Amino acid sequence: MNENCTMATSSSEPGTRLERRAYRRAPLDRPVLIDAASASQPARARDVSGGGISVSSELSLTIGNIVEVYFELPIGFAVEARAEVIRTEDGTTALRFLDLDKEAVVALRSYCRISGLHRLENAAPASR
């Protein structure tokens, strides 16, 4: 399996669904500026991957809307990209990046990898 894919299953429901993602996803609690044709508004990132970002926002967006997003990763890299709204639900909006430059893809993938390693490190019992 490609190291950048994650698989999640939902075994609590009959007919368990297997989900494959093209990129690792990592939590991200940072401000995001969303610039839509109708308005610009700050939002809050929930998680991010090389393919998109999930945000909490009061901006009224519909599936298929194209927006500009700007946010900074904790590793010191600013991401600015066009994105498409692919899902909205209970104040959370999922955006798929449309045109990331190569440096942004590398920074996002690196952040997600580092974030995953950090979570594993914190979850592992200390051995002495």
N, C-alpha and C positions, 0 to 999 in steps of 0.2 A: 504494500500500500504506500502511496505517496506520503512523505512525512508531513506535508502541508494540509492533508485532509484529516478532518476529525469526524468521528461517527458518534451519533447520539441515538439512543433508543428510548422509547417510551413504553416500558413493560407494564405499566399500571392499567393499560387499556387493552381490550381484546384486539387482535390484529395489529400487533406491535409494528410501529412504523420505524424504518431505518432511514436516517437522514445523513447524507454525505455533504460536506462543505468543501469547497475548493481551497479555502484558507483557514488557518487557525484563527479563532476568535478570542479576544481578551477583554476583560473589563476595562472601562475607561470612564472615569468620573471627572470630566473637564468641560469648560464652557465651549460651545460651538456657535458660530454665527451662521445662520441660514439666510440666504438671500434668494427669495422667490420673486417672481414677476410682480406679485401684488404687494409684498412687504418684506422688510428685513427684520429679523428678530433673533435674540439670543436663545439658545437651547442648551440642554445639558446632555453630554454623551453618556450612554449606558455601557456600550461595548463597541468594539471596532475589529475589523479584519482587513486584509488586503483587498477585499472585494466590496466592503461597505461599512456603514456605521449605523448604529441604532441610537436614537436620541429621544429625550423627553422634551416636548415642545407644546406651546399653546397655539402655534401657527396652524391655521387650517389648511392642510394640504390634502390633495387627493392622489390616488394611485395614478402614476403616469406623469405627474408634474415633474418638471426639470428644475433643479435648484442649484445654487452655488453654495458650497460649504467651506468653512475655514475653521481649523482647530489646531492646537499644538499638542504634540505627544510629549509625555514626561521625559523622553530621551532627548528633548531639545530640537525636534524637527517640526516645522509648521507644514500642514497639509492644506492645500487649496485645490478644490476640484469641483467639476460638475457632477451631479448625482441625480438619479431618478428615484422617485418615491415608489417603493414596491409593496409596502404594507403600512397601514395605520391602524392602531388598536389601543384603546384606553390611554390616550395621551402619549403613546410611544409610536414613533415613526421610523421605519426601516428604509434606509437609502442605499442604493447600489451605485458605486462609483462608475462614472462613464469614461473619464479621461485622466487617469493618473499618470504622471510622468514616472520614469523608471526609478528615480531617486525616492519618490514617495512610496512606491510599491516596496522597495527594499527597506525603507524606514518602518513602514507598517508591519511587514513580515518580521522584521527584527524585534520590534516592540512586542508583538504577540508571542514570539518565541521566548524572549526574555521574561515576559510576564508569566508564561506557563512554567518556566524553570523556577522562577521565584515562588510560585504557589506550591510546587512540588517540594522545594527546599523547606518552606515553612511547615508543610504538612508532615514531613518525615520526622520520626522521633530522634531526638539527639542521642547519639551513641558516645559513650565515654569509656 
